[in-house]
Amino acid sequence: MLREMLARVRAGEISLEEAEREIDGLRIEEVGAIACLDIGRRIRCGIPEVVLAEGKEPAQLAEIALAHVRSSERCLVSRINRAQAGILKERAEAGGFTLTCHDAARMAVLSRGRPVSPTGGVVAVITAGTSDIRVAEEARVIASEMGCRVCTAYDVGAAGIHRLFPAIRKCCDAHVFVVAAGREGTLPAVVAGLVDRPVIGVPVSTGYGYMGKGRAALASMLQSCSVLAVVNIDAGFTAGAMAARIANMVVEQ
């Protein structure tokens, strides 16, 4: 692949800058025998690689995250617990890195201290209830890390629908809406019927009894007569990353 790329440069088919970007997009870095980091994901896909903390020992997670930040300036960690965050904080301070913990989102950002450059993209994140905020915050953090300005409006669900209209006005300049809802999952379909922007529905594992744990919300969103996209249950990261990608593509035009 590298030989073919160099041949294209020599033939004048691509510039040196384009070749450099392609090479950077294919970078990987092995961390011992435990991880293979996709360092070039942001360049290649427009979305940064995120380290999932679930299932990893604290020391193991810290080793992976530190290797990542050394290579790519920033490392996002999702679904982190207190024990993992404690070890990561110790290792980050020892290495001279900055660690920012977003407790509500269960996310941490390890960096060299430089802020993310704004892209001009705007993402709205709305929740039906207070119990849905944990998933919405995951979406907010990843969208912010992708350079977007994020407008939030929480606890504006269909049980008190009058709360929704001021929330939509507040976020009227958003390029895309992320709407998180548990229980019967009505809110994303309602929002999609009111705005002229893409809406991403996030079913949340709140609710109990028959079709509880987000299953009723997922089914409701999939059956929506309003046009919206739907991600998996509790998939705040997926929704936030997709929303930021859409918003950033809008402003890139």
C-alpha positions, 0 to 999 in steps of 0.5 A, a space after each residue: 500500500 505504501 509503495 502504491 501511494 509513493 508511486 501515485 505521488 511520483 506520477 503527480 496523482 496526489 500531492 505530498 500533503 494528501 499522501 501524508 494525510 493518508 499515511 497518518 490515517 492508517 497509523 496504529 500503535 501496539 500497547 504490549 500484547 493488550 491493545 492495538 490503538 487506531 491512532 489515525 481514526 480521527 484523520 481517516 473517519 473524522 471521529 476520534 478513537 475512544 477507549 472503552 474502560 469497561 472490562 479493563 483493569 485500572 492499571 491496564 486502562 492507564 497504560 493504554 490511555 497514556 500510550 494513546 495521549 503520547 501519540 495523538 495529544 488527546 485520549 477519550 475514555 468512556 464508561 470509566 469507574 472511580 477505581 479506574 479514574 483514580 489510577 488514571 489520575 495518578 499516572 496522568 499527573 506523574 506523566 505531566 498530562 491533564 485529566 478532565 473527568 466528566 462524572 455524569 457522562 462517566 467519561 474522562 479526557 486525557 490531554 496535553 492541556 491544549 483545548 479542542 479547536 472549535 469547528 463551528 458545528 452546533 449540536 443540540 442534546 435533549 432529554 425526556 427525563 432527568 434519569 436520561 442525563 447520564 446518556 445525554 452527557 456522554 453524547 455531549 462530551 464526545 460532540 464537544 471533543 469533536 469541536 462542536 458547540 453543544 446546546 443542552 435542554 434536560 427533562 423536557 419530556 412528553 409528560 409535560 410537553 409544554 416544557 419542550 417548546 422553550 427548549 427547541 427555541 433555545 437550540 434553534 441554531 443546532 445543525 442536528 438534534 440528539 434526543 434521549 428518552 427512556 420508558 416509552 421513548 416518545 420524545 425523539 419522534 415529537 422533536 422530529 415532527 417539529 424541527 427541520 434538522 436531523 434528529 438522532 433518537 437514543 433509547 435509554 435503559 430507564 423504565 421497568 416492567 414489561 419491555 423495560 430497560 430501554 426495549 420499549 423506547 427502542 421499539 417506539 423510536 424504530 416505529 416512529 412515523 416522524 423521520 429520525 435515525 435511532 442508535 442502540 440502547 444507552 449509546 450516547 457516544 454513538 449518537 454524539 459522534 454521529 451528530 458531531 460528524 453531521 454538524 461538522 460536515 455542514 460547516 465544512 461545505 
